[in-house]
Amino acid sequence: MTILWDLDPRAQETYAFALGDRVEPHTHGPRVMRALEEDPRHRLVVIGPDVPVDSACQLAEALRVDRPEVGVLLLRDRLDVNLMGLALRSGVREVIQADDHTALADAVRRNEQLAMQLAGDSATTARGKVITVFSAKGGVGKTTVSTNVAAHLASSGARTLLVDLDLMFGDVAISLQLIPSGTVTDLVAMRGHLDRAGLESVVVTHEPTGLDIVAPSSDPGDAERIPSDVILELLRTARGLYDYVIVDTPPAFTEHVLTALDVSDLAVLITTLDIPAVKNLRVAMNTLDTLGGSTDNRVVVLNRAGMKVGLDSDEVETALKQAISVSIPNSLSVPAATNRGVPLVVHDPKDAASIALRELADRQVRERFGERLEQVPKRGFGRRRSRV
């Protein structure tokens, strides 16, 4: 299957001679990325002449690392040496004159032959799942949910990385009483060539659970010095090394958050029983719809459920127009566990909130992605659990 990324809605008809009828057209870059994430059968992306060169090169660079069997062909109205050099260095396989449909057809055939050779190598490469936890309002418990879900996954034996993407005020590390030796900021120097060793250099491990964590710098000013493509490279590298990558986020659609959501396999959306939180989440969901996000890859979690505040779960579902997947009851054990630097699922596994958090991890994450719910030994880098 070929993806055609072109700003002209009639492009599929224009290039029908060269591309045939097995074409999936898209006009937005995020939708191209989502299509590639959702369907591993895609082997070619043809980028139209009106797509900015920088955007085309960014996609090619990402695919060169994450999906080397997928070819990128770049169409331009006019060819020049500088443009061709830039494109080829980024991983574009061929740059073709847009009106030369015969040359495009020949390039497509060459790509098919190369893709068949490369697909065999990449087919055996496991791909972890990226789960982003988000809410458009602060104070709803995103970090509590992220930390406990990640800790339970790690304790269950899955290789799990928790990325604190609140680059200004993230507190995952302090909530687990960890002192990281490296941070997200250190990855900027590895931009464009981040690998396993580079990622390991900024990871700190929570020894009781085996959970790995990447924390932000303690200087809020560093957030502005981290390009979004560094976050993209971080997540793409991590999903090749871990079973699950959990992303904790700030309560805003920052460029970094949008990048994480673009590559996520699941968005866990948090709300509480108060009108501002519900309203903000509804607005956020509308924004995700506008950006082309899939409603099938979202779950809504109601935190601090059961509180008598004049609003119930049925009213929340009506306002959000989506069912609540998991309700986490209010519990005084949550702040007590946080103050001790221990995830609630470890500190008090019989607490009602702890049970609900494990249900979120087991039913909405592990089962969703085809994992058997069985206890296996803890593991770190290089060890993988069995899947259905």
HELIX and SHEET records of a PDB file:
HELIX    1   1 ALA A   11  THR A   14  1                                   4    
HELIX    2   2 ALA A   16  LEU A   19  1                                   4    
HELIX    3   3 GLY A   29  GLU A   38  1                                  10    
HELIX    4   4 VAL A   53  ASP A   66  1                                  14    
HELIX    5   5 VAL A   81  SER A   90  1                                  10    
HELIX    6   6 HIS A  101  ALA A  123  1                                  23    
HELIX    7   7 LYS A  142  SER A  155  1                                  14    
HELIX    8   8 VAL A  172  SER A  175  1                                   4    
HELIX    9   9 VAL A  184  MET A  190  5                                   7    
HELIX   10  10 ARG A  196  GLU A  200  1                                   5    
HELIX   11  11 PRO A  220  ARG A  225  5                                   6    
HELIX   12  12 SER A  228  ARG A  239  1                                  12    
HELIX   13  13 GLU A  255  VAL A  263  1                                   9    
HELIX   14  14 ILE A  275  THR A  290  1                                  16    
HELIX   15  15 THR A  295  ASN A  297  5                                   3    
HELIX   16  16 SER A  313  LEU A  320  1                                   8    
HELIX   17  17 SER A  333  ARG A  340  1                                   8    
HELIX   18  18 LEU A  344  HIS A  347  1                                   4    
HELIX   19  19 ALA A  352  GLU A  359  1                                   8    
HELIX   20  20 LEU A  360  ARG A  366  3                                   7    
SHEET    1   A 5 VAL A  23  HIS A  26  0                                        
SHEET    2   A 5 THR A   2  TRP A   5  1                                        
SHEET    3   A 5 LEU A  44  ILE A  47  1                                        
SHEET    4   A 5 GLY A  71  ARG A  76  1                                        
SHEET    5   A 5 GLU A  94  GLN A  97  1                                        
SHEET    1   B 8 VAL A 204  HIS A 206  0                                        
SHEET    2   B 8 LEU A 211  VAL A 214 -1                                        
SHEET    3   B 8 THR A 160  ASP A 164  1                                        
SHEET    4   B 8 TYR A 244  ASP A 248  1                                        
SHEET    5   B 8 LYS A 129  PHE A 134  1                                        
SHEET    6   B 8 LEU A 266  THR A 271  1                                        
SHEET    7   B 8 ARG A 298  ALA A 305  1                                        
SHEET    8   B 8 ILE A 324  PRO A 329  1                                        
END                                                                             
